[in-house]
Amino acid sequence: MSLARQPPVLPDHIAQTVWRGNALGGQATPVLSTGHAALDAELPGGGWPCQALTEVLQAPGVHAEWRLLSPGLARLVSQGGTVLLVNPPHSPHLPALRREGLREDRLVWIQTRTPTEALWATEHALKARSVSAVLAWLPQARSDQLRRLQACAMHHPALAFIFRRQASRTEASAAPLRLEVNVSGHPPKLPPPLRVNILKRRGPLLDRIIELPHWPAGLEPLIQRSMPLKGCGPR
């Protein structure tokens, strides 16, 4: 009669460093809460990673960057942080950003003429200690260029977001965290909820879509109470 072999017991100082592939990974560097509880619950460390690239992929016509990022960035700005934008596809709408807590005096906007200039600006922004978050729209960036940016981000104690086309999802990427963001159908007069697909993270694959609410978490209960119930009201 043979006994089942028991796994060896590791010393505490070693066991704490072991990561198992079926467990959500920890985060060795600091994180910043995304401001979306459902998303935080699925990210290593519970938020956006510092000192690492986060790659966000979007379909043509989808521009959900600010809805995704503004809750976390607002917290960063409230602490005196500076957010640097490289080649945003549209001019930032300052009144709307201000309502989200993103003051214009904490935003730096750089518009370049060529993809090469955009990469250069992003790399140097990642090396600037005075910048707390870098948001760069780099639809034409290659895999080797992302590796270089990731190497820079590892030495920068801040957030780094790269925005690319949804079609890039099949390409190799050095970003430790990759998200695909889309929108779904929605009731009239409401912004569509965000649908976030985590393509890559430290930990097991996530086989479901995370749906984020129409409104910031603090406003959603108030707005829902003010809306008529289905089947009520004039016909």
PyRosetta script that sets phi, psi and omega in degrees:
from pyrosetta import init, pose_from_sequence

init()
pose = pose_from_sequence("MSLARQPPVLPDHIAQTVWRGNALGGQATPVLSTGHAALDAELPGGGWPCQALTEVLQAPGVHAEWRLLSPGLARLVSQGGTVLLVNPPHSPHLPALRREGLREDRLVWIQTRTPTEALWATEHALKARSVSAVLAWLPQARSDQLRRLQACAMHHPALAFIFRRQASRTEASAAPLRLEVNVSGHPPKLPPPLRVNILKRRGPLLDRIIELPHWPAGLEPLIQRSMPLKGCGPR")
pose.set_psi(1, 123.4)
pose.set_omega(1, -177.6)
pose.set_phi(2, -104.3)
pose.set_psi(2, 143.7)
pose.set_omega(2, 178.6)
pose.set_phi(3, -93.6)
pose.set_psi(3, 144.1)
pose.set_omega(3, 177.0)
pose.set_phi(4, -62.7)
pose.set_psi(4, 135.0)
pose.set_omega(4, -178.7)
pose.set_phi(5, -76.3)
pose.set_psi(5, 127.0)
pose.set_omega(5, -179.7)
pose.set_phi(6, -87.0)
pose.set_psi(6, 141.5)
pose.set_omega(6, 177.7)
pose.set_phi(7, -65.8)
pose.set_psi(7, 147.0)
pose.set_omega(7, -179.9)
pose.set_phi(8, -64.2)
pose.set_psi(8, 148.5)
pose.set_omega(8, 177.1)
pose.set_phi(9, -90.3)
pose.set_psi(9, 121.8)
pose.set_omega(9, -177.9)
pose.set_phi(10, -89.5)
pose.set_psi(10, 147.5)
pose.set_omega(10, 172.4)
pose.set_phi(11, -58.4)
pose.set_psi(11, 150.8)
pose.set_omega(11, -175.4)
pose.set_phi(12, -56.2)
pose.set_psi(12, -42.2)
pose.set_omega(12, -175.3)
pose.set_phi(13, -67.8)
pose.set_psi(13, -22.0)
pose.set_omega(13, 175.9)
pose.set_phi(14, -90.0)
pose.set_psi(14, -41.9)
pose.set_omega(14, -178.6)
pose.set_phi(15, -58.3)
pose.set_psi(15, -33.4)
pose.set_omega(15, -178.7)
pose.set_phi(16, -67.8)
pose.set_psi(16, -19.3)
pose.set_omega(16, -178.1)
pose.set_phi(17, -98.3)
pose.set_psi(17, -3.6)
pose.set_omega(17, -177.6)
pose.set_phi(18, -84.4)
pose.set_psi(18, 130.8)
pose.set_omega(18, 175.7)
pose.set_phi(19, -117.3)
pose.set_psi(19, 131.0)
pose.set_omega(19, 178.4)
pose.set_phi(20, -100.6)
pose.set_psi(20, 140.6)
pose.set_omega(20, -173.0)
pose.set_phi(21, -62.2)
pose.set_psi(21, -21.6)
pose.set_omega(21, -179.7)
pose.set_phi(22, -94.1)
pose.set_psi(22, 9.7)
pose.set_omega(22, -179.7)
pose.set_phi(23, -116.5)
pose.set_psi(23, 147.2)
pose.set_omega(23, 176.4)
pose.set_phi(24, -65.5)
pose.set_psi(24, 128.3)
pose.set_omega(24, -175.4)
pose.set_phi(25, -67.7)
pose.set_psi(25, 154.0)
pose.set_omega(25, 171.9)
pose.set_phi(26, -81.2)
pose.set_psi(26, -177.1)
pose.set_omega(26, -179.3)
pose.set_phi(27, -132.0)
pose.set_psi(27, 115.5)
pose.set_omega(27, -176.7)
pose.set_phi(28, -72.8)
pose.set_psi(28, -26.5)
pose.set_omega(28, 179.9)
pose.set_phi(29, -102.4)
pose.set_psi(29, 164.3)
pose.set_omega(29, -179.7)
pose.set_phi(30, -61.9)
pose.set_psi(30, 157.3)
pose.set_omega(30, 175.7)
pose.set_phi(31, -128.0)
pose.set_psi(31, 160.4)
pose.set_omega(31, 174.1)
pose.set_phi(32, -121.5)
pose.set_psi(32, 127.5)
pose.set_omega(32, 178.9)
pose.set_phi(33, -53.9)
pose.set_psi(33, 137.7)
pose.set_omega(33, 178.2)
pose.set_phi(34, -71.8)
pose.set_psi(34, -18.3)
pose.set_omega(34, -173.1)
pose.set_phi(35, 86.5)
pose.set_psi(35, -1.3)
pose.set_omega(35, 176.7)
pose.set_phi(36, -116.9)
pose.set_psi(36, 108.2)
pose.set_omega(36, -174.0)
pose.set_phi(37, -59.2)
pose.set_psi(37, -40.0)
pose.set_omega(37, -178.0)
pose.set_phi(38, -65.3)
pose.set_psi(38, -33.0)
pose.set_omega(38, 179.0)
pose.set_phi(39, -77.9)
pose.set_psi(39, -43.4)
pose.set_omega(39, 177.7)
pose.set_phi(40, -53.9)
pose.set_psi(40, -38.7)
pose.set_omega(40, -176.4)
pose.set_phi(41, -64.2)
pose.set_psi(41, -18.9)
pose.set_omega(41, -177.4)
pose.set_phi(42, -109.1)
pose.set_psi(42, 2.7)
pose.set_omega(42, -179.5)
pose.set_phi(43, -104.1)
pose.set_psi(43, 138.0)
pose.set_omega(43, 176.4)
pose.set_phi(44, -55.0)
pose.set_psi(44, 128.8)
pose.set_omega(44, -178.8)
pose.set_phi(45, 81.9)
pose.set_psi(45, -13.0)
pose.set_omega(45, 176.7)
pose.set_phi(46, 86.8)
pose.set_psi(46, 30.7)
pose.set_omega(46, 178.3)
pose.set_phi(47, 174.7)
pose.set_psi(47, -172.9)
pose.set_omega(47, 177.3)
pose.set_phi(48, -67.8)
pose.set_psi(48, 132.3)
pose.set_omega(48, -179.0)
pose.set_phi(49, -80.1)
pose.set_psi(49, 136.8)
pose.set_omega(49, 169.4)
pose.set_phi(50, -85.1)
pose.set_psi(50, 161.8)
pose.set_omega(50, 178.4)
pose.set_phi(51, 57.9)
pose.set_psi(51, 36.4)
pose.set_omega(51, 178.8)
pose.set_phi(52, -163.0)
pose.set_psi(52, 151.6)
pose.set_omega(52, 175.4)
pose.set_phi(53, -77.6)
pose.set_psi(53, 138.8)
pose.set_omega(53, 165.7)
pose.set_phi(54, -115.1)
pose.set_psi(54, 120.0)
pose.set_omega(54, -178.0)
pose.set_phi(55, -101.1)
pose.set_psi(55, 128.7)
pose.set_omega(55, -179.5)
pose.set_phi(56, -116.7)
pose.set_psi(56, 121.3)
pose.set_omega(56, -180.0)
pose.set_phi(57, -106.2)
pose.set_psi(57, 135.9)
pose.set_omega(57, -179.0)
pose.set_phi(58, -135.3)
pose.set_psi(58, 148.2)
pose.set_omega(58, 177.1)
pose.set_phi(59, -73.3)
pose.set_psi(59, 158.8)
pose.set_omega(59, 176.7)
pose.set_phi(60, -56.0)
pose.set_psi(60, 135.1)
pose.set_omega(60, 179.3)
pose.set_phi(61, 87.0)
pose.set_psi(61, -8.8)
pose.set_omega(61, 178.2)
pose.set_phi(62, -96.1)
pose.set_psi(62, 124.4)
pose.set_omega(62, 178.2)
pose.set_phi(63, -131.5)
pose.set_psi(63, 76.8)
pose.set_omega(63, -174.4)
pose.set_phi(64, -105.6)
pose.set_psi(64, 17.1)
pose.set_omega(64, -174.2)
pose.set_phi(65, -57.3)
pose.set_psi(65, -49.0)
pose.set_omega(65, -173.5)
pose.set_phi(66, -71.5)
pose.set_psi(66, -36.2)
pose.set_omega(66, 176.9)
pose.set_phi(67, -64.2)
pose.set_psi(67, -34.1)
pose.set_omega(67, 179.2)
pose.set_phi(68, -74.9)
pose.set_psi(68, -42.7)
pose.set_omega(68, -168.7)
pose.set_phi(69, -99.2)
pose.set_psi(69, -23.9)
pose.set_omega(69, -170.1)
pose.set_phi(70, -59.6)
pose.set_psi(70, -36.5)
pose.set_omega(70, 178.8)
pose.set_phi(71, -59.2)
pose.set_psi(71, -44.3)
pose.set_omega(71, 179.3)
pose.set_phi(72, -72.2)
pose.set_psi(72, -41.7)
pose.set_omega(72, -179.5)
pose.set_phi(73, -65.6)
pose.set_psi(73, -33.9)
pose.set_omega(73, 178.7)
pose.set_phi(74, -61.4)
pose.set_psi(74, -38.8)
pose.set_omega(74, 177.5)
pose.set_phi(75, -65.2)
pose.set_psi(75, -39.9)
pose.set_omega(75, 178.9)
pose.set_phi(76, -63.6)
pose.set_psi(76, -44.6)
pose.set_omega(76, -179.6)
pose.set_phi(77, -65.7)
pose.set_psi(77, -37.1)
pose.set_omega(77, -179.9)
pose.set_phi(78, -63.5)
pose.set_psi(78, -20.6)
pose.set_omega(78, 178.1)
pose.set_phi(79, -95.9)
pose.set_psi(79, 11.0)
pose.set_omega(79, 177.7)
pose.set_phi(80, 92.5)
pose.set_psi(80, 10.3)
pose.set_omega(80, -178.8)
pose.set_phi(81, -75.2)
pose.set_psi(81, 157.9)
pose.set_omega(81, 178.5)
pose.set_phi(82, -115.1)
pose.set_psi(82, 134.9)
pose.set_omega(82, 179.7)
pose.set_phi(83, -111.1)
pose.set_psi(83, 126.2)
pose.set_omega(83, -178.9)
pose.set_phi(84, -110.4)
pose.set_psi(84, 129.0)
pose.set_omega(84, -178.8)
pose.set_phi(85, -109.2)
pose.set_psi(85, 131.6)
pose.set_omega(85, 176.5)
pose.set_phi(86, -116.6)
pose.set_psi(86, 114.9)
pose.set_omega(86, 175.4)
pose.set_phi(87, 58.2)
pose.set_psi(87, 48.4)
pose.set_omega(87, 173.3)
pose.set_phi(88, -61.9)
pose.set_psi(88, 143.4)
pose.set_omega(88, -175.3)
pose.set_phi(89, -68.2)
pose.set_psi(89, -21.4)
pose.set_omega(89, 178.6)
pose.set_phi(90, -134.7)
pose.set_psi(90, 153.6)
pose.set_omega(90, 175.8)
pose.set_phi(91, -61.5)
pose.set_psi(91, 130.9)
pose.set_omega(91, 179.0)
pose.set_phi(92, -57.4)
pose.set_psi(92, 132.9)
pose.set_omega(92, 178.4)
pose.set_phi(93, -86.6)
pose.set_psi(93, 96.0)
pose.set_omega(93, -169.3)
pose.set_phi(94, -61.6)
pose.set_psi(94, -41.9)
pose.set_omega(94, 178.6)
pose.set_phi(95, -58.4)
pose.set_psi(95, -41.4)
pose.set_omega(95, 179.5)
pose.set_phi(96, -67.1)
pose.set_psi(96, -41.8)
pose.set_omega(96, 178.7)
pose.set_phi(97, -65.0)
pose.set_psi(97, -36.8)
pose.set_omega(97, 178.8)
pose.set_phi(98, -62.7)
pose.set_psi(98, -39.3)
pose.set_omega(98, 178.6)
pose.set_phi(99, -65.2)
pose.set_psi(99, -26.1)
pose.set_omega(99, 178.1)
pose.set_phi(100, -85.5)
pose.set_psi(100, 0.8)
pose.set_omega(100, 179.7)
pose.set_phi(101, 92.1)
pose.set_psi(101, 12.6)
pose.set_omega(101, 179.8)
pose.set_phi(102, -103.2)
pose.set_psi(102, 96.7)
pose.set_omega(102, -177.5)
pose.set_phi(103, -72.2)
pose.set_psi(103, 140.4)
pose.set_omega(103, -176.7)
pose.set_phi(104, -66.0)
pose.set_psi(104, -24.5)
pose.set_omega(104, 179.9)
pose.set_phi(105, -75.7)
pose.set_psi(105, -5.4)
pose.set_omega(105, 176.7)
pose.set_phi(106, -108.9)
pose.set_psi(106, 9.2)
pose.set_omega(106, 179.2)
pose.set_phi(107, -112.5)
pose.set_psi(107, 134.6)
pose.set_omega(107, 175.1)
pose.set_phi(108, -120.4)
pose.set_psi(108, 125.4)
pose.set_omega(108, -175.3)
pose.set_phi(109, -114.9)
pose.set_psi(109, 122.9)
pose.set_omega(109, 178.4)
pose.set_phi(110, -117.0)
pose.set_psi(110, 125.4)
pose.set_omega(110, 176.5)
pose.set_phi(111, -114.5)
pose.set_psi(111, 119.6)
pose.set_omega(111, -178.4)
pose.set_phi(112, -104.2)
pose.set_psi(112, 169.1)
pose.set_omega(112, -176.8)
pose.set_phi(113, -97.8)
pose.set_psi(113, -26.1)
pose.set_omega(113, -175.6)
pose.set_phi(114, -134.5)
pose.set_psi(114, 159.0)
pose.set_omega(114, 175.1)
pose.set_phi(115, -58.3)
pose.set_psi(115, -34.7)
pose.set_omega(115, 179.0)
pose.set_phi(116, -64.3)
pose.set_psi(116, -42.9)
pose.set_omega(116, 177.5)
pose.set_phi(117, -64.0)
pose.set_psi(117, -37.7)
pose.set_omega(117, 179.7)
pose.set_phi(118, -63.8)
pose.set_psi(118, -42.1)
pose.set_omega(118, 177.0)
pose.set_phi(119, -63.9)
pose.set_psi(119, -42.2)
pose.set_omega(119, 179.3)
pose.set_phi(120, -61.8)
pose.set_psi(120, -45.2)
pose.set_omega(120, -179.3)
pose.set_phi(121, -64.1)
pose.set_psi(121, -39.8)
pose.set_omega(121, 180.0)
pose.set_phi(122, -65.6)
pose.set_psi(122, -44.5)
pose.set_omega(122, -179.4)
pose.set_phi(123, -61.9)
pose.set_psi(123, -43.0)
pose.set_omega(123, -179.3)
pose.set_phi(124, -72.2)
pose.set_psi(124, -30.9)
pose.set_omega(124, 175.0)
pose.set_phi(125, -64.6)
pose.set_psi(125, -37.4)
pose.set_omega(125, 179.2)
pose.set_phi(126, -67.5)
pose.set_psi(126, -19.8)
pose.set_omega(126, 179.2)
pose.set_phi(127, -94.0)
pose.set_psi(127, -5.4)
pose.set_omega(127, -176.7)
pose.set_phi(128, -86.3)
pose.set_psi(128, 117.2)
pose.set_omega(128, -177.7)
pose.set_phi(129, -68.8)
pose.set_psi(129, -18.3)
pose.set_omega(129, -178.0)
pose.set_phi(130, -83.4)
pose.set_psi(130, -5.7)
pose.set_omega(130, -178.0)
pose.set_phi(131, -99.2)
pose.set_psi(131, 129.8)
pose.set_omega(131, -177.9)
pose.set_phi(132, -94.4)
pose.set_psi(132, -25.6)
pose.set_omega(132, 178.5)
pose.set_phi(133, -151.9)
pose.set_psi(133, 138.7)
pose.set_omega(133, 177.7)
pose.set_phi(134, -117.3)
pose.set_psi(134, 127.4)
pose.set_omega(134, 175.0)
pose.set_phi(135, -118.9)
pose.set_psi(135, 115.6)
pose.set_omega(135, -175.3)
pose.set_phi(136, -127.2)
pose.set_psi(136, 128.9)
pose.set_omega(136, 177.2)
pose.set_phi(137, -96.6)
pose.set_psi(137, 105.8)
pose.set_omega(137, -173.3)
pose.set_phi(138, -128.6)
pose.set_psi(138, 69.2)
pose.set_omega(138, -175.2)
pose.set_phi(139, -63.3)
pose.set_psi(139, -23.1)
pose.set_omega(139, -175.5)
pose.set_phi(140, -103.3)
pose.set_psi(140, 8.8)
pose.set_omega(140, -177.4)
pose.set_phi(141, -65.9)
pose.set_psi(141, 137.8)
pose.set_omega(141, 178.5)
pose.set_phi(142, -92.2)
pose.set_psi(142, 167.4)
pose.set_omega(142, -178.6)
pose.set_phi(143, -59.8)
pose.set_psi(143, -41.6)
pose.set_omega(143, -179.7)
pose.set_phi(144, -66.6)
pose.set_psi(144, -32.2)
pose.set_omega(144, 177.9)
pose.set_phi(145, -71.4)
pose.set_psi(145, -35.9)
pose.set_omega(145, 175.6)
pose.set_phi(146, -65.5)
pose.set_psi(146, -36.4)
pose.set_omega(146, 176.8)
pose.set_phi(147, -61.6)
pose.set_psi(147, -41.1)
pose.set_omega(147, 179.6)
pose.set_phi(148, -65.0)
pose.set_psi(148, -42.0)
pose.set_omega(148, 178.9)
pose.set_phi(149, -66.5)
pose.set_psi(149, -38.4)
pose.set_omega(149, 177.0)
pose.set_phi(150, -62.9)
pose.set_psi(150, -39.5)
pose.set_omega(150, 177.6)
pose.set_phi(151, -61.8)
pose.set_psi(151, -38.3)
pose.set_omega(151, 176.7)
pose.set_phi(152, -68.5)
pose.set_psi(152, -43.0)
pose.set_omega(152, -176.9)
pose.set_phi(153, -62.3)
pose.set_psi(153, -32.2)
pose.set_omega(153, -179.0)
pose.set_phi(154, -61.2)
pose.set_psi(154, -22.5)
pose.set_omega(154, -178.9)
pose.set_phi(155, -105.8)
pose.set_psi(155, 10.6)
pose.set_omega(155, -177.8)
pose.set_phi(156, -116.2)
pose.set_psi(156, 118.7)
pose.set_omega(156, -173.0)
pose.set_phi(157, -79.5)
pose.set_psi(157, 49.6)
pose.set_omega(157, -175.9)
pose.set_phi(158, -146.8)
pose.set_psi(158, -172.3)
pose.set_omega(158, 179.9)
pose.set_phi(159, -91.2)
pose.set_psi(159, 147.0)
pose.set_omega(159, 178.3)
pose.set_phi(160, -140.5)
pose.set_psi(160, 118.2)
pose.set_omega(160, -179.5)
pose.set_phi(161, -118.7)
pose.set_psi(161, 131.5)
pose.set_omega(161, 176.7)
pose.set_phi(162, -117.1)
pose.set_psi(162, 129.3)
pose.set_omega(162, -179.8)
pose.set_phi(163, -108.6)
pose.set_psi(163, 128.1)
pose.set_omega(163, -179.8)
pose.set_phi(164, -137.3)
pose.set_psi(164, 173.8)
pose.set_omega(164, -179.3)
pose.set_phi(165, -73.4)
pose.set_psi(165, 151.8)
pose.set_omega(165, 177.8)
pose.set_phi(166, -59.6)
pose.set_psi(166, -30.6)
pose.set_omega(166, -179.6)
pose.set_phi(167, -63.6)
pose.set_psi(167, -14.8)
pose.set_omega(167, -178.9)
pose.set_phi(168, -80.2)
pose.set_psi(168, -1.5)
pose.set_omega(168, -173.3)
pose.set_phi(169, -63.0)
pose.set_psi(169, -25.5)
pose.set_omega(169, -179.7)
pose.set_phi(170, -86.0)
pose.set_psi(170, -5.5)
pose.set_omega(170, -179.6)
pose.set_phi(171, -86.7)
pose.set_psi(171, 152.0)
pose.set_omega(171, 176.4)
pose.set_phi(172, -66.8)
pose.set_psi(172, 145.9)
pose.set_omega(172, -179.8)
pose.set_phi(173, -145.2)
pose.set_psi(173, 137.5)
pose.set_omega(173, 178.0)
pose.set_phi(174, -82.7)
pose.set_psi(174, -6.3)
pose.set_omega(174, -178.8)
pose.set_phi(175, -65.8)
pose.set_psi(175, 125.6)
pose.set_omega(175, 178.8)
pose.set_phi(176, -65.5)
pose.set_psi(176, -24.2)
pose.set_omega(176, -179.9)
pose.set_phi(177, -126.4)
pose.set_psi(177, 123.7)
pose.set_omega(177, 178.7)
pose.set_phi(178, -126.5)
pose.set_psi(178, 130.7)
pose.set_omega(178, 179.4)
pose.set_phi(179, -125.1)
pose.set_psi(179, 144.0)
pose.set_omega(179, 170.5)
pose.set_phi(180, -111.7)
pose.set_psi(180, 122.1)
pose.set_omega(180, -174.7)
pose.set_phi(181, -115.6)
pose.set_psi(181, 132.5)
pose.set_omega(181, 179.0)
pose.set_phi(182, -143.2)
pose.set_psi(182, 178.6)
pose.set_omega(182, 176.8)
pose.set_phi(183, -124.4)
pose.set_psi(183, 159.4)
pose.set_omega(183, -179.2)
pose.set_phi(184, -123.8)
pose.set_psi(184, 178.9)
pose.set_omega(184, 177.0)
pose.set_phi(185, -59.6)
pose.set_psi(185, 156.6)
pose.set_omega(185, -174.0)
pose.set_phi(186, -153.1)
pose.set_psi(186, 157.5)
pose.set_omega(186, 176.1)
pose.set_phi(187, -65.4)
pose.set_psi(187, 159.4)
pose.set_omega(187, 177.5)
pose.set_phi(188, -58.2)
pose.set_psi(188, 144.6)
pose.set_omega(188, 174.4)
pose.set_phi(189, 68.2)
pose.set_psi(189, 13.6)
pose.set_omega(189, 175.4)
pose.set_phi(190, -120.4)
pose.set_psi(190, 141.3)
pose.set_omega(190, 172.9)
pose.set_phi(191, -67.0)
pose.set_psi(191, 144.1)
pose.set_omega(191, -177.4)
pose.set_phi(192, -67.4)
pose.set_psi(192, 144.4)
pose.set_omega(192, 176.2)
pose.set_phi(193, -65.8)
pose.set_psi(193, 149.8)
pose.set_omega(193, 176.8)
pose.set_phi(194, -82.2)
pose.set_psi(194, 139.6)
pose.set_omega(194, 175.7)
pose.set_phi(195, -115.8)
pose.set_psi(195, 115.5)
pose.set_omega(195, -174.5)
pose.set_phi(196, -110.9)
pose.set_psi(196, 123.7)
pose.set_omega(196, 176.8)
pose.set_phi(197, -111.3)
pose.set_psi(197, 115.9)
pose.set_omega(197, 179.2)
pose.set_phi(198, -82.2)
pose.set_psi(198, 107.2)
pose.set_omega(198, -178.5)
pose.set_phi(199, -81.6)
pose.set_psi(199, -30.0)
pose.set_omega(199, -175.3)
pose.set_phi(200, -153.5)
pose.set_psi(200, 132.9)
pose.set_omega(200, 175.6)
pose.set_phi(201, -158.1)
pose.set_psi(201, 168.9)
pose.set_omega(201, 174.8)
pose.set_phi(202, -82.1)
pose.set_psi(202, 105.9)
pose.set_omega(202, -175.8)
pose.set_phi(203, 139.7)
pose.set_psi(203, -172.7)
pose.set_omega(203, -177.8)
pose.set_phi(204, -69.2)
pose.set_psi(204, 157.8)
pose.set_omega(204, 175.1)
pose.set_phi(205, -64.5)
pose.set_psi(205, 144.6)
pose.set_omega(205, 176.9)
pose.set_phi(206, -99.2)
pose.set_psi(206, 119.3)
pose.set_omega(206, -173.9)
pose.set_phi(207, -96.8)
pose.set_psi(207, 28.7)
pose.set_omega(207, 177.0)
pose.set_phi(208, -144.7)
pose.set_psi(208, 161.5)
pose.set_omega(208, 178.2)
pose.set_phi(209, -92.1)
pose.set_psi(209, 137.3)
pose.set_omega(209, 174.8)
pose.set_phi(210, -92.9)
pose.set_psi(210, 122.7)
pose.set_omega(210, 179.0)
pose.set_phi(211, -104.4)
pose.set_psi(211, 121.8)
pose.set_omega(211, -179.1)
pose.set_phi(212, -97.1)
pose.set_psi(212, 147.2)
pose.set_omega(212, -173.7)
pose.set_phi(213, -64.8)
pose.set_psi(213, 163.3)
pose.set_omega(213, 180.0)
pose.set_phi(214, -61.2)
pose.set_psi(214, -37.5)
pose.set_omega(214, -171.1)
pose.set_phi(215, -120.5)
pose.set_psi(215, 161.6)
pose.set_omega(215, 171.7)
pose.set_phi(216, -54.5)
pose.set_psi(216, 145.3)
pose.set_omega(216, -172.4)
pose.set_phi(217, -54.3)
pose.set_psi(217, -35.7)
pose.set_omega(217, -177.9)
pose.set_phi(218, -69.6)
pose.set_psi(218, -26.8)
pose.set_omega(218, -177.9)
pose.set_phi(219, -94.3)
pose.set_psi(219, -23.8)
pose.set_omega(219, -171.7)
pose.set_phi(220, -57.5)
pose.set_psi(220, -45.7)
pose.set_omega(220, -179.8)
pose.set_phi(221, -60.9)
pose.set_psi(221, -38.3)
pose.set_omega(221, -179.6)
pose.set_phi(222, -66.7)
pose.set_psi(222, -42.3)
pose.set_omega(222, -178.0)
pose.set_phi(223, -68.1)
pose.set_psi(223, -40.3)
pose.set_omega(223, -179.2)
pose.set_phi(224, -64.6)
pose.set_psi(224, -36.6)
pose.set_omega(224, 179.4)
pose.set_phi(225, -68.2)
pose.set_psi(225, -27.3)
pose.set_omega(225, -177.7)
pose.set_phi(226, -85.2)
pose.set_psi(226, -9.4)
pose.set_omega(226, -178.4)
pose.set_phi(227, -90.0)
pose.set_psi(227, 142.7)
pose.set_omega(227, 178.0)
pose.set_phi(228, -66.8)
pose.set_psi(228, 147.4)
pose.set_omega(228, 176.9)
pose.set_phi(229, -74.3)
pose.set_psi(229, 154.1)
pose.set_omega(229, 177.9)
pose.set_phi(230, -61.5)
pose.set_psi(230, 135.6)
pose.set_omega(230, 178.4)
pose.set_phi(231, 86.0)
pose.set_psi(231, -3.8)
pose.set_omega(231, -179.9)
pose.set_phi(232, -102.6)
pose.set_psi(232, 167.1)
pose.set_omega(232, 175.9)
pose.set_phi(233, 89.5)
pose.set_psi(233, 179.9)
pose.set_omega(233, -176.4)
pose.set_phi(234, -66.1)
pose.set_psi(234, 150.6)
pose.set_omega(234, 179.3)
pose.set_phi(235, -115.0)
pose.dump_pdb("model.pdb")
